[in-house]
């Protein structure tokens, strides 16, 4: 996946849009006019994210980048092809440790996996692997911040907000996507 940038957003979104898609797996996206705010596999969770912002999704045409994003997500979920990542809105990601965990997770390359302990070490808290798991449990942007690429130290699949079956599917499609599509 190609990153447009990962930085702390200082202003709360003024308007928000709800999009949904289904490519074998249902998902929901909250987006502003310029960036993506949250992605979830659960409508209840996306409603909670919307409530945190104290904004309710508008029913109107969504930003043009959002159509590209959902198209990219659909293709990714079907065949694992990386998609262009739009700017990320991190306004409500707190505390600082969570932002650091999500930043390092964001940098895990397509098709690779690392352990919770690796992320903890990169955050300069090598014994905080459980805290890393807790932070990733609250990742508002799975797929964009690829928490499915974080596994147990012995290579075991551990927790995922969308469920282990979805985590396994995401890792599988990434492993089977050819480097040079024909």
Secondary structure, 3 states (H helix, E strand, C coil): CECCCCCCCCCCCCCCEEEEEECCCEEEEEECCCCEEEEECCHHHHHHHHHHHCCCCECCCCCHHHHHHHHHHHHHHHHCCCCECCCECCCCCCCHHHHHHHHHHHCCCCCCCEEHHHHHHHCCCCCCHHHHHHHHHCCCECCCCCHHHEECCCCCCCCCCCCHHHHHHHHHHHHHCCCCCC
